[in-house]
Amino acid sequence: MSGFRTHDGQHSDRMPIKRSAEEKKRLLAQLKEQQGALKAWVAEGVKSSLAKRIADLEAEIKAASRK
């Protein structure tokens, strides 16, 4: 048996990672940089997934700035 099995109540169980506004902005910049560096032959699924993640993060930052 491996030592990598999870157990119920483990800290990482289905809990989103909480990031500060500064961390979100830094992550957004990194994702945009990665998106710009994608080659033409990268799978469409990867491109759309990255674009969705960027859009979600932008929406989170925008919503947080309104509060």
Secondary structure as UniProt FT lines:
FT   TURN            3..4
FT   TURN            8..9
FT   TURN            11..14
FT   HELIX           21..37
FT   TURN            40..41
FT   HELIX           44..66
//
